[in-house]
Amino acid sequence: MSGRREEKREDLRARLIEAARNRIAADGLTNLRARDVTQDAGCALGGLYTVFADLDDLIFHVNSGTLKSLEATFALAEVKDRTPTDELRNLARGYLTFAVNHRHLWKALFEHRLSEGRESPQWHLDEHLFLMDVIAAPLVDLQPGLSAEERASRARTLFGAVHGVISISLEARFVGVPTEKLERELDDFVLTIAAGSKARQKD
């Protein structure tokens, strides 16, 4: 009996995550409403709170799925025997492609704000670390003189730079790069960073 009950609970959980994901993908995170999600999932409003603590908890799980999709995109794009520079270029292109093709879900990773005094669960924070790990990996060869701590900081800096360019550009801010030129500009930016890193090694 308890097994059947747990099965129904997991089914409801999956339906709510899918419904919330579809709503965010279509209309963005700011328009997400618990009543709409539960209606799409085919359950009463109270049903959401039997499997999630609140709407924020549900959003964490939607964002978790988005991160897994992003990670899978990077994994599929990786090819053996690439140079460190090409790996970074590949990652920047992959990140841009994901942001363009899944714009609302991508934005939800950074738009989700909790009320004052609340913090994201550690398991979800840990999931974000893969972004830094995949950027830091090429830096081992590109900048071998960096310590592990310095490499982690450099990875965050590179991510922040690429993410910032993409975010500003996709929001069509006046300082943003036109979408049709964005991939080329990102590619040249990564090449410039990589060339600077190589030059510093020779000094």
C-alpha positions as CSV (number, residue, x, y, z in Angstrom):
1,M,0.0,0.0,0.0
2,S,2.8,2.4,0.9
3,G,4.6,1.6,-2.3
4,R,1.5,2.5,-4.4
5,R,1.2,5.8,-2.4
6,E,4.8,6.6,-3.1
7,E,4.4,5.8,-6.7
8,K,1.4,8.3,-7.0
9,R,3.4,10.9,-5.1
10,E,6.3,10.6,-7.6
11,D,3.9,10.8,-10.5
12,L,2.4,14.0,-9.1
13,R,5.9,15.4,-8.5
14,A,7.0,14.7,-12.1
15,R,3.8,16.2,-13.5
16,L,4.2,19.3,-11.5
17,I,7.8,19.7,-12.6
18,E,6.8,19.2,-16.2
19,A,3.9,21.7,-15.9
20,A,6.1,24.3,-14.3
21,R,8.9,23.8,-16.8
22,N,6.4,24.2,-19.7
23,R,5.0,27.4,-18.2
24,I,8.4,28.9,-17.7
25,A,9.6,27.9,-21.2
26,A,6.5,29.6,-22.7
27,D,6.0,32.6,-20.5
28,G,9.0,33.1,-18.3
29,L,9.6,32.7,-14.6
30,T,8.0,36.0,-13.6
31,N,4.6,34.8,-14.9
32,L,4.7,31.5,-13.0
33,R,1.7,31.0,-10.8
34,A,1.0,28.0,-8.5
35,R,-2.6,27.8,-9.5
36,D,-1.7,27.6,-13.2
37,V,0.8,24.9,-12.6
38,T,-1.5,22.7,-10.6
39,Q,-4.2,23.2,-13.2
40,D,-1.9,22.0,-15.9
41,A,-0.7,19.1,-13.8
42,G,-4.3,18.0,-13.2
43,C,-4.4,18.4,-9.4
44,A,-5.8,20.6,-6.7
45,L,-3.7,23.7,-5.6
46,G,-3.0,21.9,-2.3
47,G,-1.5,19.0,-4.2
48,L,1.6,21.0,-4.9
49,Y,2.4,21.3,-1.2
50,T,2.2,17.6,-0.6
51,V,5.3,17.0,-2.7
52,F,7.1,20.4,-2.6
53,A,7.6,22.8,0.3
54,D,6.4,25.7,-1.8
55,L,6.6,27.2,-5.3
56,D,10.3,28.1,-4.8
57,D,11.1,24.5,-4.1
58,L,9.3,23.5,-7.3
59,I,11.4,26.1,-9.2
60,F,14.6,24.7,-7.8
61,H,13.7,21.3,-9.3
62,V,12.8,22.9,-12.7
63,N,16.1,24.7,-12.6
64,S,17.9,21.5,-11.7
65,G,16.5,19.9,-14.8
66,T,17.7,22.9,-16.9
67,L,21.2,22.6,-15.5
68,K,21.2,18.9,-16.4
69,S,20.2,19.7,-19.9
70,L,22.9,22.3,-20.1
71,E,25.5,19.9,-18.8
72,A,24.3,17.3,-21.4
73,T,24.7,19.9,-24.1
74,F,28.3,20.5,-23.1
75,A,29.1,16.8,-22.8
76,L,27.8,16.1,-26.3
77,A,29.7,19.0,-27.8
78,E,33.0,17.9,-26.3
79,V,35.4,16.1,-28.7
80,K,38.7,14.5,-27.8
81,D,41.9,16.0,-28.9
82,R,40.7,19.6,-28.9
83,T,43.1,22.2,-27.9
84,P,42.3,24.1,-24.7
85,T,41.5,27.2,-26.7
86,D,39.1,25.2,-28.9
87,E,37.5,23.7,-25.8
88,L,36.8,27.2,-24.4
89,R,35.5,28.4,-27.8
90,N,33.2,25.3,-28.0
91,L,31.9,25.9,-24.5
92,A,31.1,29.6,-25.3
93,R,29.3,28.6,-28.5
94,G,27.4,25.8,-26.6
95,Y,26.3,28.2,-23.9
96,L,25.1,30.8,-26.4
97,T,23.2,28.2,-28.3
98,F,21.5,26.9,-25.2
99,A,20.6,30.4,-24.1
100,V,19.1,31.3,-27.5
101,N,17.1,28.0,-27.8
102,H,15.9,27.9,-24.2
103,R,15.8,31.5,-23.3
104,H,13.2,31.6,-20.6
105,L,14.5,28.4,-18.9
106,W,18.0,29.8,-19.1
107,K,17.0,33.1,-17.6
108,A,15.1,31.3,-14.8
109,L,18.5,30.0,-13.5
110,F,19.5,33.5,-12.7
111,E,16.1,35.3,-12.1
112,H,14.9,33.1,-9.3
113,R,15.0,35.3,-6.2
114,L,14.1,34.1,-2.7
115,S,12.6,36.3,0.0
116,E,15.1,37.9,2.5
117,G,16.5,35.4,5.0
118,R,16.0,32.4,2.7
119,E,18.9,30.6,1.0
120,S,19.1,28.2,-1.9
121,P,19.5,24.6,-0.8
122,Q,23.1,23.3,-0.9
123,W,22.3,20.5,-3.3
124,H,21.1,23.1,-5.8
125,L,24.2,25.3,-5.3
126,D,26.4,22.3,-5.8
127,E,24.7,21.6,-9.2
128,H,25.9,24.9,-10.5
129,L,29.5,24.0,-9.8
130,F,29.7,21.9,-13.0
131,L,29.7,25.1,-15.0
132,M,32.8,26.2,-13.3
133,D,34.4,22.7,-13.5
134,V,34.0,22.5,-17.3
135,I,35.5,25.9,-17.8
136,A,38.4,25.3,-15.4
137,A,39.4,22.0,-17.2
138,P,40.9,23.6,-20.3
139,L,42.7,26.2,-18.0
140,V,44.9,23.4,-16.6
141,D,46.7,23.3,-19.9
142,L,46.1,26.9,-21.0
143,Q,47.4,28.4,-17.8
144,P,49.3,25.7,-16.0
145,G,50.9,28.1,-13.5
146,L,47.6,28.7,-11.8
147,S,46.8,27.0,-8.5
148,A,43.5,25.2,-8.1
149,E,42.1,28.1,-6.2
150,E,43.2,30.6,-8.9
151,R,41.9,28.4,-11.6
152,A,38.5,28.3,-10.0
153,S,38.5,32.1,-9.7
154,R,39.5,32.5,-13.3
155,A,36.8,30.1,-14.4
156,R,34.2,32.2,-12.6
157,T,35.6,35.4,-14.2
158,L,35.4,33.8,-17.7
159,F,31.9,32.6,-17.1
160,G,30.8,36.0,-15.8
161,A,32.2,37.7,-18.9
162,V,30.6,35.3,-21.4
163,H,27.3,35.2,-19.6
164,G,27.2,39.0,-19.3
165,V,27.8,39.5,-23.0
166,I,25.1,37.0,-23.9
167,S,22.6,38.3,-21.3
168,I,23.0,42.0,-22.3
169,S,22.8,41.1,-26.0
170,L,19.7,38.9,-25.8
171,E,17.9,41.5,-23.8
172,A,18.7,43.9,-26.6
173,R,20.4,46.5,-24.4
174,F,21.9,49.4,-26.2
175,V,25.4,48.2,-25.4
176,G,24.7,44.6,-26.4
177,V,26.0,42.9,-29.5
178,P,23.4,42.3,-32.3
179,T,22.4,38.6,-32.2
180,E,23.6,37.9,-35.7
181,K,27.1,39.0,-34.7
182,L,27.1,37.5,-31.2
183,E,28.7,34.1,-31.9
184,R,31.5,35.7,-33.8
185,E,32.2,38.3,-31.1
186,L,32.2,35.6,-28.4
187,D,34.6,33.5,-30.5
188,D,37.0,36.4,-31.0
189,F,36.7,37.3,-27.3
190,V,37.7,33.7,-26.2
191,L,40.5,33.7,-28.8
192,T,41.8,37.0,-27.4
193,I,41.8,35.7,-23.8
194,A,43.5,32.4,-24.8
195,A,46.2,34.3,-26.8
196,G,46.8,36.6,-23.8
197,S,47.2,33.5,-21.6
198,K,49.8,32.0,-24.0
199,A,51.7,35.2,-24.2
200,R,51.9,35.5,-20.4
201,Q,53.4,32.0,-20.2
202,K,56.3,33.2,-22.5
203,D,57.1,36.2,-20.4
